[in-house]
Amino acid sequence: MGLAVLDLLSAAPAVAQSVDDVVVSPQASGRWLRAESQHVIVYSDENAEVLRKTVADLEALDRLLRGLYGRQDGPPPRKFPIYLVRSAELGANMNVQYRRFMPGAAVTALSLDVAEVEDIFAVVVRDDFAFFGVVDHTAGDDVVLGAYGFHFFSENFPFRQPRWLTKGAAIYYSSIDIQPQAVTIGRTPALFDDALAMRGLERIPDIITESSDGWSLPERQRFDAQSALLVRYLWADPDRKARLATYLDRVAEGEGDPKAIWAQVFGQPLEALPDALRAFVRKEPVVTTLPRAGGPPPPVKIRRMPAGADDLILELQQMKTGAVPDRGELLRKIRRAAERRPTERYSRQALARAEITLGDRDKGERLLEQLLSEDGDNLEALRLMGTSKLYRAAADKAHRAELLASSQVYLRRADAAEPNDYQTLFLLAQTMTEGDTPSPERLALLRRAVTLAPEVTKIRLVAAMAFLYADDAATAYQLLKPISADPNGGLAASQAKRVLEAMARVGVKP
């Protein structure tokens, strides 16, 4: 939802352009900048050159991945937002910006990928790191490249590619060295050291078979490092990489026990893998240099944000995670910031979201009505109003039908203003929950939402249940299985696992 707020700002004609080629529009007087290119939108309160370099590297990575994996180039359904925060402060104040987004985060926190109904984005600490004593050969951009790599694989391979491969691939490509004419891949990633991965290496077969039952917290924390090591090992040799593709195809076709398939495809039991990995880390990394794709780099448009973003941009993203540790304090902070700029559209819209989500829903709806009177196609305001009516419908059974109908009116207007928006489609589907059997329109909306945002597990869980009630167990299984196998999937993984177990008990087969 956050992108719509900013797109509204860019709708106003630019009245000036600064010497560093940053567009300045009437209400744009803040420190934060917004850099937009073909596939990404990057926010930062650093200088424009930092944003240009970051966006250029992200577009270079995207072009490389699309070429390697046969993905068509062109505008995506939705550009991926990344929020860059600084860790320049030392001591107790380290990561002060990151803690605006995630209060109480450890000083070693580097990034968080968020895929929620409210938004899909990443918050990344930008600095010139030497992670865990490993030299970063790519000028401090490993974290941001890894965040985009994770998004790329989550979006493009959501069903066939297991979680360990998605995470490991993202870390693998985080260490690419981007030069003007070439790209080098295969270096040891700076994000995780091999010593961390080697501890508890006997659980590697469980990663492959996606069996995370009984994993301790340290084992779950090592999952990323071990996934990254596993991917480096499998991709370092063309024969192993080809065998991995064969293995994944056979598992996806449901041929049988993954351990047996692994032994058949690789010619050795899965239990031999830890020893092979120990031998692998003693060797020099297998590094490959590839020419960069030709053609001009995608253009980058940089705009200055409103002053309200200085106070609210990271707090808004905190709200969208659904994990607000102190709802009252966040609401008070947003109210205070909005009071300082009562005429600024960005601050008013931020306050409307906060009131709807955390505070006074009546006040929030009055703010939205005012915003819609100024601009009837305000996508953010339309979606928020539809969401507010959904909240009311859930709490007011006597007026449920009327409130669902009202929500649907706003959401259909939002859909008309911007078709193929995953949030709008999912919310619209939530207005059609009456009856035991989901309607064809509800199923179609959920299918489209999943297609546009396959990494949002909440949408996949809701869609899976709808297809299960519609007697489409195959689609439900396809949606649930990757979620259930994620050792860091939390509640969503547990819910998916329980549904799959229930399906098996009653004999429902995919």
Rosetta blueprint (number, residue, H / E / L):
1 M L
2 G H
3 L H
4 A H
5 V H
6 L H
7 D H
8 L H
9 L H
10 S H
11 A H
12 A L
13 P L
14 A L
15 V L
16 A E
17 Q E
18 S L
19 V L
20 D L
21 D L
22 V L
23 V E
24 V E
25 S L
26 P L
27 Q L
28 A L
29 S L
30 G L
31 R L
32 W L
33 L E
34 R E
35 A E
36 E E
37 S L
38 Q L
39 H L
40 V E
41 I E
42 V E
43 Y E
44 S E
45 D L
46 E L
47 N L
48 A H
49 E H
50 V H
51 L H
52 R H
53 K H
54 T H
55 V H
56 A H
57 D H
58 L H
59 E H
60 A H
61 L H
62 D H
63 R H
64 L H
65 L H
66 R H
67 G H
68 L H
69 Y H
70 G L
71 R L
72 Q L
73 D L
74 G L
75 P L
76 P L
77 P L
78 R L
79 K L
80 F E
81 P E
82 I E
83 Y E
84 L E
85 V E
86 R E
87 S L
88 A L
89 E L
90 L L
91 G H
92 A H
93 N H
94 M L
95 N L
96 V H
97 Q H
98 Y H
99 R H
100 R H
101 F H
102 M L
103 P L
104 G L
105 A L
106 A L
107 V L
108 T L
109 A L
110 L L
111 S E
112 L E
113 D E
114 V E
115 A E
116 E L
117 V L
118 E L
119 D L
120 I E
121 F E
122 A E
123 V E
124 V E
125 V E
126 R E
127 D L
128 D L
129 F L
130 A L
131 F H
132 F H
133 G H
134 V L
135 V L
136 D L
137 H L
138 T L
139 A L
140 G L
141 D L
142 D H
143 V H
144 V H
145 L H
146 G H
147 A H
148 Y H
149 G H
150 F H
151 H H
152 F H
153 F H
154 S H
155 E H
156 N H
157 F L
158 P L
159 F L
160 R L
161 Q L
162 P L
163 R H
164 W H
165 L H
166 T H
167 K H
168 G H
169 A H
170 A H
171 I H
172 Y H
173 Y H
174 S H
175 S L
176 I L
177 D E
178 I E
179 Q L
180 P L
181 Q L
182 A E
183 V E
184 T E
185 I E
186 G L
187 R L
188 T L
189 P L
190 A L
191 L L
192 F L
193 D L
194 D H
195 A H
196 L H
197 A H
198 M H
199 R L
200 G L
201 L H
202 E H
203 R H
204 I H
205 P H
206 D H
207 I H
208 I H
209 T L
210 E L
211 S L
212 S L
213 D L
214 G L
215 W L
216 S L
217 L H
218 P H
219 E H
220 R H
221 Q H
222 R H
223 F H
224 D H
225 A H
226 Q H
227 S H
228 A H
229 L H
230 L H
231 V H
232 R H
233 Y H
234 L H
235 W H
236 A L
237 D L
238 P H
239 D H
240 R H
241 K H
242 A H
243 R H
244 L H
245 A H
246 T H
247 Y H
248 L H
249 D H
250 R H
251 V H
252 A H
253 E L
254 G L
255 E L
256 G L
257 D L
258 P H
259 K H
260 A H
261 I H
262 W H
263 A H
264 Q H
265 V H
266 F H
267 G L
268 Q L
269 P L
270 L H
271 E H
272 A H
273 L H
274 P H
275 D H
276 A H
277 L H
278 R H
279 A H
280 F H
281 V H
282 R L
283 K L
284 E L
285 P L
286 V L
287 V L
288 T E
289 T E
290 L E
291 P E
292 R L
293 A L
294 G L
295 G L
296 P L
297 P L
298 P L
299 P L
300 V L
301 K E
302 I E
303 R E
304 R E
305 M L
306 P L
307 A L
308 G H
309 A H
310 D H
311 D H
312 L H
313 I H
314 L H
315 E H
316 L H
317 Q H
318 Q H
319 M H
320 K H
321 T H
322 G L
323 A L
324 V L
325 P L
326 D L
327 R H
328 G H
329 E H
330 L H
331 L H
332 R H
333 K H
334 I H
335 R H
336 R H
337 A H
338 A H
339 E H
340 R L
341 R L
342 P L
343 T L
344 E L
345 R H
346 Y H
347 S H
348 R H
349 Q H
350 A H
351 L H
352 A H
353 R H
354 A H
355 E H
356 I H
357 T H
358 L H
359 G L
360 D L
361 R H
362 D H
363 K H
364 G H
365 E H
366 R H
367 L H
368 L H
369 E H
370 Q H
371 L H
372 L H
373 S H
374 E H
375 D L
376 G L
377 D L
378 N L
379 L H
380 E H
381 A H
382 L H
383 R H
384 L H
385 M H
386 G H
387 T H
388 S H
389 K H
390 L H
391 Y H
392 R H
393 A H
394 A H
395 A H
396 D L
397 K H
398 A H
399 H H
400 R H
401 A H
402 E H
403 L H
404 L H
405 A H
406 S H
407 S H
408 Q H
409 V H
410 Y H
411 L H
412 R H
413 R H
414 A H
415 D H
416 A H
417 A H
418 E L
419 P L
420 N L
421 D L
422 Y H
423 Q H
424 T H
425 L H
426 F H
427 L H
428 L H
429 A H
430 Q H
431 T L
432 M L
433 T L
434 E L
435 G L
436 D L
437 T L
438 P L
439 S L
440 P H
441 E H
442 R H
443 L H
444 A H
445 L H
446 L H
447 R H
448 R H
449 A H
450 V H
451 T H
452 L H
453 A L
454 P L
455 E L
456 V L
457 T H
458 K H
459 I H
460 R H
461 L H
462 V H
463 A H
464 A H
465 M H
466 A H
467 F H
468 L H
469 Y H
470 A L
471 D L
472 D L
473 A H
474 A H
475 T H
476 A H
477 Y H
478 Q H
479 L H
480 L H
481 K H
482 P H
483 I H
484 S H
485 A L
486 D L
487 P L
488 N L
489 G L
490 G H
491 L H
492 A H
493 A H
494 S H
495 Q H
496 A H
497 K H
498 R H
499 V H
500 L H
501 E H
502 A H
503 M H
504 A H
505 R H
506 V L
507 G L
508 V L
509 K L
510 P L
